[in-house]
Amino acid sequence: MISSFSPSRFGLSTKLFAVLLLLGAIAVLISGGLGYVSARDALERSIYNQLIAARETKTHQVENYLRSISNEIQLLANTAMVVEAMHGFRDAVDELDRTKVPDDVRSRVESWYDNNFMPMIRRQLGSQADVKDYLPTGSASYFLQDRYIIANPNRTGQRRALADAGDGSTYSRLHSHFHPLLRHAAATLNFFDFMMIDPRTGRIVYSVTKEADFASSVTARPYRHSNLAAAAAACHESADSSKTCLGDFADYLPADGAPAAFMAAPLIEEGMVIGVLVARLSITELDNIVTGGRQWSREGFGATGEAYLVGPDFLIRSAPRLFFENRDQYFDELERGGTTPKNDIEDTHRYGSPVLQQHVDNKATRAALGGLEGIGTIGGMGGQLTLASWGPVSVPGVQWGMIAKIDEAEAFAPVHRLERRLTIVGAIALMVVLLTGAWLSRSLLGPLRELTAGVQRFAAGDYAAQVRVRTRDEIGQLCSTFNGMVGELREKSIVIESKNRENEQLLLNVLPAPIASRLRGGEQNIADGFDNITVAFADLVDFTHLSAGMPPAQLVSLLNGLFSRFDEAALELGVEKIKTVGDAYMVVCGLPAPVSDHARRILRMAIRMVYITREHALENRVAMKLRVGVNSGPVVAGVIGKSKYIYDLWGDTVNVASRMESTGMPDAIQVTRPVYEALKDEFDLEPRGPIEVKGKGSVEAWILKL
């Protein structure tokens, strides 16, 4: 029966116009909002992909550059010319050591140290520095520094121009012959300096640039703790002609404390190391590689993007873009930031480079130096947000990270332009809707009245239609008639469908899908035997001690974040999570659906869990390590419980897997013989030997170290 309605305050024409206007506005807002979000997401993905590509390119360029340097110095070290030069210089230095130093030579050298060298040393180390700690040792050091440094007619920085000291000594004769060749080699290969070191005495018997370390010993004060000494020592320990040793950038006293890095190679004759050839690397060359020759825009970095290197001390190994483009602004931001000491800023001015002076410690540099790759948002030097991609640089002998970034404001500038355009288009669309609604509100009143009578007839048997009660006018009368017949059925149907979906989701959260399907089919006692599956137990080492001083909310958040990432990895690798108990996590592969590579999947899951734990600990700044045990064999699996279901495993295989975890080592994966036999050709498993397992006695175990 049709309900009776009181007269409406507003006419149907007015109401229809308002409804159409509202619907039009909602459509414009939704379409504009979705367009904006989609464009922003697409642009963000594109920017991150570009940053990843740029960072990987720069990483490969740096790796190739250092690999090329290694090959070049290795090639030089194996040439007969360099070996002959080393022999000659070493013998000539021994000859000079047997000669008494005249008083005038000794006086000139000591005066030079007092007046020229020590002011620089005291500026770096303080006024307490004693000249006695820096004076040459041995006659040869006095003679060579007097002839090639003090009496050198060329100014500091140009001493390499002198080939023959003109004193008629054996050393000067050899120097006049070999120096032009070695000087040319250094210039051709873009090395700042070439040095030859006698491993017997640690003395630098030859140097292209003739700085204050020339003819001094790197095994004695003041240079014995320098990176030059470390590189030379590493390379004279074994007669391996393919060996090179890289010393990371460090402050180098003879160069006025400027940053210096060294690449060394042994000089070998008849299986014996007779010397070490050392090249001092050029900071400028490394800057040119990382900055692309200052062509940031051409390399896709726009107006604010850049890439830079950082070392394990969180000090940069390449200069940032702002240093080259606007040096005044760069120093202003350093001073305003307050994180760079004043003396480091002064050193940057003096050396003309911020390498080893600017400190960069953020989540990007920490992750990159930890060997992790990633993307995300970090703070910029001036406090602005930047989008960044980071990752390690694989160079033997050093631990570097590469970061590529661009300011967020520049990256999303196209989105801001799109936002303005969408606003204009939305205003135009709303105007069109306004005009159209005014027309429709007048033209559709007659058809709507006819539709009311049609819906009343439809209410007698057609249950597929749905209408919404919007008003108390003729359309409201129509909707009331329709909803009086089918509203209750529709509501019940919706409730039933909703409950079914909730029950389905709850069941799948606690049981594997095949088991849940069997349970829904009416099967009561579900228990299956499996001949060969692989089980892994993972447990956080000493987590009880860690959690004792942690608030409950923070503890739950920490574990939930870690185990959620474990769950994602399990889903990706196709393994089944069984349960978590406290800080323990259990997974299995090979059931309820058998798979042939269950051992491989579980071991990859174990590796993934260890790395996820490291990354999670780094992100949350906690000391947290994982211990994992893995075993393969037969088990029984089934569902227990009535009101609260749980799918669990039983058997000796499960117990041994648990013991593998509890007797394992932090940050390592311990496996049994069945796992070892299945995967020994694919993974590097080290035997640990027999271990005592409760209820089993002695059991063989293998360790996969990461």
Residue pairs with C-beta under 8 A, 6 or more apart in sequence:
2 456
2 477
2 480
2 481
3 477
3 480
3 481
3 484
5 472
5 473
5 476
5 477
6 472
8 15
8 471
8 472
8 473
11 473
12 445
12 448
12 471
12 473
12 474
12 475
13 441
13 442
13 445
14 441
15 470
15 471
15 473
16 437
16 440
16 441
16 444
16 445
16 448
17 437
17 438
17 440
17 441
18 437
19 470
20 433
20 436
20 437
20 440
20 441
21 433
21 434
21 437
23 433
24 429
24 430
24 432
24 433
24 434
24 436
24 437
25 430
25 433
27 433
28 426
28 429
28 430
28 433
29 426
32 422
32 423
32 425
32 426
35 418
35 422
36 415
36 418
36 419
36 422
39 414
39 415
39 418
40 412
40 415
43 411
43 412
43 414
43 415
44 387
44 411
44 412
47 387
47 406
47 411
48 375
48 387
48 389
50 300
51 305
51 375
51 387
51 388
51 389
51 404
51 405
51 406
52 375
52 389
52 404
54 299
54 300
54 301
54 305
54 307
54 389
54 404
55 307
55 389
55 390
55 391
55 402
55 403
55 404
56 391
58 289
58 290
58 292
58 307
58 402
58 404
59 391
59 393
59 394
59 402
61 289
61 290
62 286
62 289
62 290
62 309
62 393
62 395
62 400
62 402
63 393
63 394
63 395
65 285
65 286
65 289
66 246
66 263
66 395
69 189
69 191
69 263
69 279
69 281
70 244
70 246
70 263
70 265
72 189
73 244
73 263
73 264
73 265
73 277
73 279
74 241
74 242
74 243
74 244
74 265
76 82
76 185
76 265
76 277
77 241
77 265
77 266
77 267
77 268
77 277
78 241
78 268
81 178
81 181
82 182
82 196
82 267
82 277
83 267
83 268
83 269
83 274
85 174
85 178
85 182
85 196
85 206
86 196
86 205
86 206
86 267
86 274
86 275
86 277
87 269
87 274
88 170
88 174
88 178
89 171
89 174
89 175
89 178
89 196
89 205
89 206
90 198
90 205
90 274
90 275
91 170
92 169
92 170
92 171
92 174
92 205
93 140
93 144
93 171
93 198
93 203
93 205
93 215
94 140
95 169
95 170
95 171
96 139
96 140
96 143
96 144
96 169
96 171
97 138
97 139
97 140
98 139
99 139
99 143
100 139
101 139
101 142
101 143
105 142
105 143
105 146
106 142
108 146
108 150
108 151
109 135
109 136
109 142
109 145
109 146
109 150
110 131
110 135
112 145
112 149
112 150
113 131
113 134
113 135
114 131
117 134
117 212
118 129
118 131
118 134
120 256
120 257
121 129
121 134
121 253
122 129
124 251
124 253
124 256
124 257
133 221
133 222
134 212
134 221
134 222
136 142
136 145
136 215
136 216
137 216
137 217
137 220
138 201
138 203
140 171
140 203
140 215
141 203
141 215
141 216
143 169
143 171
144 171
144 214
144 215
145 212
145 214
145 215
147 165
147 167
147 172
148 159
148 162
148 165
148 175
148 210
148 214
149 159
149 210
149 212
149 214
151 165
152 159
152 162
152 210
153 162
154 160
154 161
154 162
157 209
159 209
159 210
160 183
160 208
160 209
160 210
162 210
163 175
163 176
163 179
163 180
164 172
164 173
164 175
164 176
165 172
165 175
166 172
175 206
178 206
179 206
179 208
182 194
182 206
182 208
183 194
183 208
185 191
185 194
186 192
186 193
186 194
186 208
186 279
189 279
190 282
190 285
191 279
191 280
191 281
191 282
192 209
192 260
192 280
192 281
192 282
193 207
193 208
193 209
193 211
193 279
193 280
194 206
194 207
194 208
194 277
194 278
194 279
194 280
195 204
195 206
195 207
195 208
195 228
195 277
195 278
195 279
195 280
196 204
196 205
196 206
196 207
196 267
196 275
196 276
196 277
196 278
197 203
197 204
197 205
197 218
197 232
197 236
197 275
197 276
197 278
198 205
198 275
199 232
199 236
199 273
199 274
199 275
199 276
201 217
201 219
202 217
202 218
202 219
202 220
202 224
202 229
202 232
203 215
203 216
203 217
203 218
204 213
204 214
204 215
204 216
204 217
204 218
205 215
205 275
207 213
207 214
209 280
211 254
211 255
212 253
212 254
213 223
213 228
213 253
213 254
216 223
217 223
217 224
218 224
218 226
218 228
218 229
218 232
219 229
219 233
222 253
223 229
223 253
223 254
226 250
226 252
226 253
227 247
227 248
227 249
227 250
227 252
227 260
227 261
227 262
228 247
228 252
228 260
228 262
228 278
228 280
230 247
231 245
231 246
231 247
231 262
231 263
231 264
231 278
232 245
232 262
232 264
232 276
232 278
234 245
234 264
235 243
235 244
235 245
235 264
235 265
235 266
235 273
235 276
236 266
236 273
236 275
236 276
238 266
238 273
239 266
239 268
239 271
239 272
239 273
240 266
241 266
241 268
243 265
243 266
244 263
244 264
244 265
245 263
245 264
245 265
245 397
246 261
246 262
246 263
246 264
246 395
246 396
246 397
246 398
247 261
247 262
247 263
247 264
247 397
248 261
248 311
248 312
248 397
248 398
248 399
249 259
249 260
249 261
249 283
249 311
249 317
249 355
249 356
250 259
250 260
250 261
250 356
251 257
251 258
251 259
251 260
251 356
252 258
252 259
252 260
256 350
256 351
257 347
257 351
258 351
258 353
259 283
259 351
259 353
259 355
259 356
260 280
260 281
261 280
261 281
261 283
262 278
262 279
262 280
262 281
263 278
263 279
263 281
264 276
264 277
264 278
264 279
265 276
265 277
266 273
266 275
266 276
266 277
267 273
267 274
267 275
267 276
267 277
268 274
283 353
283 355
286 309
286 317
286 318
287 318
287 319
287 353
288 294
290 307
290 308
290 309
290 318
291 306
291 307
291 318
291 319
291 321
291 324
292 298
292 299
294 324
296 302
296 305
296 306
296 321
297 303
301 307
301 321
301 404
301 406
302 406
302 410
302 411
303 410
304 321
304 386
304 406
304 407
304 409
304 410
305 321
305 404
305 405
305 406
305 407
305 410
306 320
306 321
306 404
306 405
306 406
307 318
307 402
307 403
307 404
307 405
308 316
308 317
308 318
308 319
308 320
308 360
308 402
308 403
309 316
309 317
309 318
309 393
309 400
309 401
309 402
310 316
310 317
310 360
310 365
310 368
310 369
310 400
310 401
310 403
311 317
311 369
311 398
311 399
311 400
311 401
312 369
312 399
312 400
314 359
314 360
314 361
314 365
314 369
315 355
315 356
315 357
315 358
315 359
315 360
316 354
316 355
316 356
316 357
316 358
316 360
317 355
317 356
317 400
318 355
319 353
319 354
319 355
320 330
320 354
320 358
320 381
322 329
322 330
322 333
322 381
323 330
323 354
330 354
331 345
331 348
331 349
333 381
333 382
334 340
334 345
334 348
334 358
334 381
335 345
337 381
337 382
337 383
339 359
340 357
340 358
340 359
344 357
344 358
344 359
345 357
347 357
348 354
348 357
348 358
351 357
360 403
362 378
362 379
363 376
363 378
363 619
364 374
364 376
364 378
364 388
364 390
364 401
364 403
364 405
365 390
365 401
365 403
366 618
367 373
367 374
367 390
367 401
367 615
367 618
368 390
368 391
368 392
368 401
368 402
368 403
369 392
369 399
369 400
369 401
370 392
370 614
370 615
370 618
371 392
372 390
372 391
372 392
372 615
372 618
373 389
373 390
373 391
373 392
374 389
374 390
374 391
375 387
375 388
375 389
375 390
376 387
376 388
377 385
377 386
377 387
377 388
377 408
378 385
378 386
378 388
378 405
379 385
379 386
380 386
380 405
380 407
384 407
384 408
384 409
385 407
385 408
385 409
386 405
386 406
386 407
386 408
387 405
387 406
387 407
387 408
387 411
388 403
388 404
388 405
389 403
389 404
389 405
390 401
390 402
390 403
390 404
391 401
391 402
392 399
392 400
392 401
392 402
393 400
393 401
393 402
448 474
448 475
449 474
451 478
452 474
452 475
452 477
452 478
455 465
455 467
455 478
455 479
455 481
455 482
456 478
456 481
458 465
458 482
459 481
459 482
459 484
459 485
459 486
463 485
463 486
463 489
465 482
465 486
466 482
466 486
466 490
467 478
467 479
467 482
467 483
468 479
469 476
469 479
469 480
469 483
470 476
470 479
507 516
507 519
507 520
507 645
508 516
510 645
510 646
510 647
511 519
511 639
511 645
511 647
512 576
512 592
512 647
514 592
514 593
515 526
515 592
515 639
515 647
518 526
519 526
519 639
519 645
525 638
526 638
526 639
527 636
527 637
527 638
527 639
528 591
528 592
528 636
528 637
528 638
529 634
529 635
529 636
529 637
530 590
530 591
530 594
530 634
530 635
530 636
530 637
531 634
532 590
532 598
532 632
532 633
532 634
533 588
533 589
533 590
533 591
533 598
533 632
533 633
533 634
533 635
533 653
534 588
534 589
534 590
534 598
534 599
534 601
534 602
534 603
534 630
534 631
534 632
534 675
535 586
535 587
535 588
535 602
535 630
535 631
535 632
535 635
535 649
535 653
535 654
535 657
536 586
536 587
536 588
536 602
536 605
536 606
536 628
536 629
536 630
536 657
537 584
537 585
537 586
537 628
537 629
537 657
537 658
537 660
537 661
537 662
538 566
538 584
538 585
538 586
538 587
538 606
538 609
538 626
538 627
538 628
538 629
538 661
539 583
539 584
539 585
539 626
539 627
539 628
539 661
539 662
540 546
540 583
540 584
540 613
540 624
540 625
540 626
540 627
541 624
541 625
541 626
541 627
541 666
543 582
543 583
543 624
546 622
546 623
546 624
547 555
547 583
550 558
558 616
558 620
558 622
559 583
561 616
561 620
562 612
562 613
562 616
563 580
563 585
565 612
565 616
566 577
566 585
566 587
566 609
566 612
567 577
569 605
569 608
569 609
569 612
570 576
570 577
570 587
570 605
573 601
573 604
573 605
573 608
574 589
574 595
574 601
575 587
575 588
575 589
575 601
575 602
575 605
576 587
576 588
576 589
576 591
576 592
577 585
577 586
577 587
578 586
578 587
578 588
578 647
578 648
578 649
579 586
579 646
579 648
580 586
584 661
585 609
587 602
587 605
588 602
588 635
588 649
589 595
589 598
589 599
589 601
589 602
589 605
590 598
591 635
591 637
592 637
595 601
598 632
599 630
599 632
599 674
599 675
599 678
599 679
600 678
600 679
600 682
602 630
603 630
603 669
603 671
603 675
603 679
603 683
603 704
606 628
606 630
606 669
606 704
607 669
607 704
607 706
609 626
609 628
610 626
610 628
610 667
610 668
610 669
610 706
611 706
613 624
613 625
613 626
614 625
614 667
616 624
617 623
617 624
617 625
625 666
625 667
626 666
626 667
627 661
627 662
627 664
627 665
627 666
627 667
627 668
627 670
628 661
628 664
628 668
628 669
628 670
629 657
629 658
629 659
629 660
629 661
629 662
629 663
629 664
629 669
629 670
629 671
630 657
630 660
630 669
630 670
630 671
630 672
630 675
631 653
631 654
631 656
631 657
631 660
631 671
631 672
631 674
631 675
632 653
632 672
632 674
632 675
632 678
633 651
633 652
633 653
633 656
633 674
634 651
634 653
635 649
635 650
635 651
635 653
635 654
636 649
636 650
636 651
637 647
637 648
637 649
637 650
638 647
638 648
639 645
639 646
639 647
640 646
640 648
652 696
655 695
655 696
656 672
656 693
656 696
656 699
657 672
659 693
659 694
659 696
659 699
660 670
660 671
660 672
660 701
661 670
663 670
663 691
663 692
663 693
663 701
664 670
664 703
665 703
667 705
667 706
668 703
668 704
668 705
668 706
669 703
669 704
669 706
670 688
670 701
670 702
670 703
670 704
671 679
671 685
671 701
671 702
671 703
671 704
672 699
672 700
672 701
672 702
673 700
673 702
675 702
676 685
676 700
676 702
679 685
683 704
684 704
684 705
685 702
685 703
685 704
686 702
686 703
686 704
686 705
687 700
687 701
687 702
687 703
688 701
688 702
688 703
689 700
689 701
690 698
690 699
690 700
690 701
691 698
691 699
691 700
691 701
692 698
692 699
693 699
